[in-house]
Amino acid sequence: MKILFATALLAAATGALAQVSPFEIRFHPGERIYAYPLDEQGRYRSVQLQNAAVINRSGEPIALASVDLELVAPPSAVETRQFEGEELERAAKAGHMLQSSGLMEALRFQFGGEALVPRGVTFAPGTVLQPNEAILLARQTFAMRGSQTELRVRVRGLSDGRLVEASKSIPIVAGESRTAFRFPLEGTWYVGAGPTIHSHHRTVVAQEFAFDLVRLNAEGRTFRDAGDTRGAYLAYGARVLAAADGKVTSAVDGEEETDNDLRRQGEALDAYMNRVRQAQMGRLGRGTNGVIGNHVVIEHSPGEYSVYAHLKPGSVRVKAGDSVRMGDAIALVGTSGNSTEPHLHFHVCDSSEPLLCAGIPVRFVNLEVANADSARPLQTGDIVIAR
C-alpha cells in the first residue's frame, strides 16, 4: 500500500512539473481592456491592447514559432491576429530597440514602471529568447462587434526540439467610470483629441480615454488674429471646474508657459512637428510636471481620479487635501507643460499618479454632442455643449 501511495505521489508531481509553463505572459494595464464605442447603433467597439510581454522563464533558449492575439467569446476565438516569421521578427526588434535606446526608461509611464518588464528582463533582438528574455507586442488595435469578452495571448515555441506553449487572457470590458462627471468647462467646446482610435491619446496608457478641449471661432480656428501669442487663443483663461465631488490629491502651480510651441505663420507642418518633438523630449526628462505642466488631481472614489492639466500659472485655487464640490472653479485653462496651444487636458484614471495610471472611459452627465442623433460617448472632432 505504501509503494502504491508513493508511486501516485511521484506521478502527480511529474504531471505538475510537466504543466509548468516555460513562458510568463504579462499585460499593462494588467486588469482589463476597455472597449470604446465606434458606432453605437451598429455596436462596433474599438479595443486596444496597449502592452503584452512574453518572457522566457524556462532556463533554456526557446525559438518562438508564433504569437497569436485572439478575441475570444468563450470558449471560442472569434478573431485571431498571428505573428510569425518576418512579422514576429519585426515585433522582437522593435521591443529590443525601444529598450536598448533608453526610450523605454524615458517613457516608463507607458509600461507601468516594472509592471510590464520586471528587473532582470531584457527584450531579445530576435525570435530566439534566452532565459529571462522577452518579446513585446504593443499598440495592437481591433474593431469588434459581438460578444467578445477576452483577449487571449497564445504563444508557441521550440525548446531543445520540444514544442512548448502557453496562453493567458485579459478581460475586455464595455464600461465607464462609476463616478458621474459633469463637463469640466462651461459653454461650447471642441474635442481636439479624444478616445477615438486615431487620436494620439488612445496610444498612451494613462491618457487612453483623455480629452484635449479647445474653442473654435466662426472660421473654425482656435485663435484670433495671427495666433502667435497664447492670449490670442479662445480657450486661454477659461474657468476649469471640478467635474465631480472629491478630495484634491495634488495641485501644481509653478510651471511656466511659453509661446515658443505655438505654430508660426507659414511654418510647414512637418517642420513644426519636428520642432515641437524636440522640445517635448526635453520636458520628458523632467517627469510629470514637465509633461502635463500645472495640474490638479482629484480623488472621487477608490480607483477613480480626475486629472486637469496644462493649467495657467498662478490660477490654481486648490491645494492637496482640499475637498471640492462638482462645479467648483479650480483653475484657468493655460498652456504649461507639453502643450502646443492653450487647451484643457482632462482624463480619468485609476491612480493619483497622473501618468503612472491606466485610463478609464468617462461617464459625462451634463452635455450634448452637437448634431448627434442621440446621447453617446464623446469622439475626437465632436462639438460639445455643456448644459
C-alpha angles and dihedrals in degrees: 000000000000091000092052091049093051091048091052091050091050092050092049092049092048091050092049091051091049090055095052106115118237088209133067112204117199132183133200116227083034107189105056148336117236118221112216122204118257097171117008096194094048092041092233116156135183120230124192123195099203100188139353124174124194111201127193106231096163101098090235132081114268124200106212115228100180145341117207127196110204130190102213135203094184125286096008133061108235097187131014130196110194128202115198139133114002093358091056091047091053092051091050093049092047093056092044093051092046091055100037093049092056093243092116090059092045089051095038091137088067091060099038094248103270094350091100104023115034122206113283095029120115132181114250119236090227143011097286106091117204117204109297092012121124146190123227126218109188139173098011111170129199134182109208140178121190141034101321108148103169141045110211128197113206119186131187131185147150124255116182089338094309125117111242125182145165141176139198133183135210122199121252110217128193097204148117137214117302087225118079108226130200117217107274094227137053127242128001122345140173122231100228091178128008141152093299109126097246092055119105089231095065092067095053113083098217094041100038092124098028130132132220105201126199138161126244131208126214090278092054093252126131095217144047126239113347095341092225096133129052091237089065091066117099094222095052114115097007116147117263115212132203104255094212142356114286151111124284111241097180139004125184122189106158103085118110128227130225138192090214093094094056116106111256124228110272093008112144114239094238092051091046094050092048090052092048093047091055091052092046094052088056091053092049089067089060093060129221098346092049091052104042099021119202108008148159127219120197127191113218103169136342106304097007121099130162121217126204112189145182091035124175114267113256094015102095108113100184137063136201111291096028119130115225135192127220108276097023113142107244105167146331130268112262141153106246121141123013095352126138092195139355110294142127117256110202130178142152121222143163102258140047089240101090094209102027094063141081121253124245125203110253123238106211121192109182108050143091126209107224113243093001117141093222143353111294141151114286122264134193109279097029121138108223126204112197112212 
